[in-house]
Amino acid sequence: MNANLIRRSAAHLFNALEYFQSTEERMAATGMAGSGLAASKMRLTLVVVALAGLATGLAGLALGASWPGLVFAAATLPVLAALIVEIITSLRRGDVGLDIVAALSMSAALGFGEPLAGNVVALMYAGGQLLESYAEGRARREMTALLGRVARTAMRIEPGGLREVDVGSIAPGDRLLIRKGEVVPVDGALATGGGSFDQSALTGESLPVSKAAGDEVLSGVANAGEAVEIISSRPAAESTYANIVRLVEQAASSRAPAIRIADRFAIWFLFLTLVIAGAAWWASADPIRALAVLVVATPCPLILALPVAIVSGMSRAARSGILIKHGGALETLGRVRTVILDKTGTLTLGLARVVAIRTREGIDPDELLRLAASLDQASNHVIAEALVAEAHARGLALIPPDAVSEMAGAGVTGTVDGHDVVVGGRAYVHALSEDGASELDEAIPPGSAVVAVAIDGRLAGLILLADGIRPEAPDMIRGLRAAGIRRVVLASGDAAEIATGVGHALGLDAARGGMSPSDKLELVHEEERAAPTVMVGDGVNDAPAMARASVGVAMGARGAAASSQSADVVLLVDRIDRLALALVIAARTRRIALESVLVGLGLSIAAMIAAAFGLLPPVAGALLQEAIDVAVILNALRALR
């Protein structure tokens, strides 16, 4: 019978080793690379050592041997040694962690002659740490999945046919074939026809998005329809997805997140544990009761559940196109009550668009636009590009201009369809036409760019352009209010009347214009005095204010590098409505983390009191605490949903 028992124990141990080996493989598959994977391997090794010692010692007890105590102690010591090294490292950083309780419980078990309890605690602690690693790997899957979608090659259309090339050799203007299911390697425009694209990796949208000829297609999206052709607009290294990958790698390589919620609880919980353990020993004169209290407190929901909840929230955000660089930013984001928004490129599109066409009597607005856009095809000015884009959007047939002459920054003259056409600023066009100031110049909306057009020597009309408010901006403001934001402020470098107009249109609490980077920095400092504040921007001029705010949020991976580097949060897609979603995710994650901590600590304290009264022996206490830890970890994983 004893031989059978030994064989069964050996079989169970072999199965356990096999299971943990498969666990290691699964952890590697979830993207836990580098130091994270090394730490997981070490934790796996400690679990195997503790489990092997426990199985061997229990088999020895069944055989009536005298050596199981030595085996239990030998299996406990490696876990204790690794824990002491970790504690020393933390103390050197100035961090007082709850790992001290685990070290005390294992040391007390060995010192008080309870090696079995020490082995059980070692196994429970190492197992809890391994479970945390696995849960974090599961939670990071969406973040690390971004790195696996980088296209390495592309099919370039050349005069001699198709040729597969490295994405690094693609230049702006190259024509590429994107087959069904392939990931778009560089930013570009759809060449002809229409297409359907899966943008879920960037935006989290579950349904494919349809695009028409001329529409922008971002790198990193997958072709969900038939093969299409795109014309690249940027090199691969400057494309949207390359910037996203760099940001993700930067976030992944940064130091471990400082879980500040844990900092607020750790010291007093450690103190309470020692007080209850000391009181139990003093009142009963039984050191085993003190040991039982320490065992019940090890490991702790603060050690296990909080990192899992925070990383789960970061992963949930990444799935929706929101990169949160560290856990502290997520926690703070869940507490903010004031949002400061830049205007250009944040609340507005950052692009000039035609908003009105004023013409003299008898002149068709579309014909005026057709002639002006045909002439502007010869110019590379941003306003000229906006006129050409508007003409294409209206389906107007443009023709090549003749005898073109351009005065940089002023305007263009030339012949279009037999007409002498002048397009440019009002002063330039008025100087080259018979008409001076006209009624068309009256009541120009603040912030509008005005393009004058003269046809055959006579002022024919004005084209008004403006940087339009993003269509999703009103919904975003409502989302901010619903997420608990009490104050929304616009900070813009544009004229005060322009900022006021945008603020009034969106129902903001305040709008300030004519602001320099230092003015925005002072505004953030002012708002920070009242409540935690988020600063949202997309340009270099926003970077100082974003760095000063409680949380800095950068608009889009294509924004200025300085703003993305200064920001704690980067909206990976050019969608301002993701800001409200980020706040909702952060608030929910913080709530789940606090639930895990408070419920877990409450159960732990109740178990500690039971152990102090002798109702819970050390081994049973370790098993009960492990059940509590598993429960709070599973609750923390709810932040993934």
Secondary structure, 3 states (H helix, E strand, C coil): CHHHHHHHHHHHHHHHHHHHHHHHHHHHHCCCCHHHHHHHHHHHHHHHHHHHHHHHHHHHHHHCCCCHHHHHHHHHHHHHHHHHHHHHHHHHCCCCCCHHHHHHHHHHHHHCCCHHHHHHHHHHHHHHHHHHHHHHHHHCHHHHHHHHHCCCEEEEEECCEEEEEEHHHCCCCCEEEECCCCECCCCEEECCCEEEEECHHHHCCCCCEEEECCCEECCCCEECCCCEEEEECCCHHHCHHHHHHHHHHHHHHCCCCCCHHHHHHHHHHHHHHHHHHHHHHHHHCCHHHHHHHHHHCCCCHHHHHHHHHHHHHHHHHHHCCEEECCHHHHHHHCCCCEEEEEHHHHHEEEEEEEEEEEECCCCCHHHHHHHHHHHHCCCCCHHHHHHHHHHHHCCCCCCCCEEEEEECCCEEEEEECCEEEEEECHHHHHHCCCCCCCHHHCCCCCCCEEEEEEECCEEEEEEEEEEEECCCHHHHHHHHHHCCCCEEEEECCCCHHHHHHHHHHHCCCEEECCCCHHHHHHHHHHHHCCCCEEEEECCHHHHHHHHHCCEEEEECCCCCHHHHHHCCEEECCCCCCHHHHHHHHHHHHHHHHHHHHHHHHHHHHHHHHHHHCCCCCHHHHHHHHHHHHHHHHHHHHHHHC
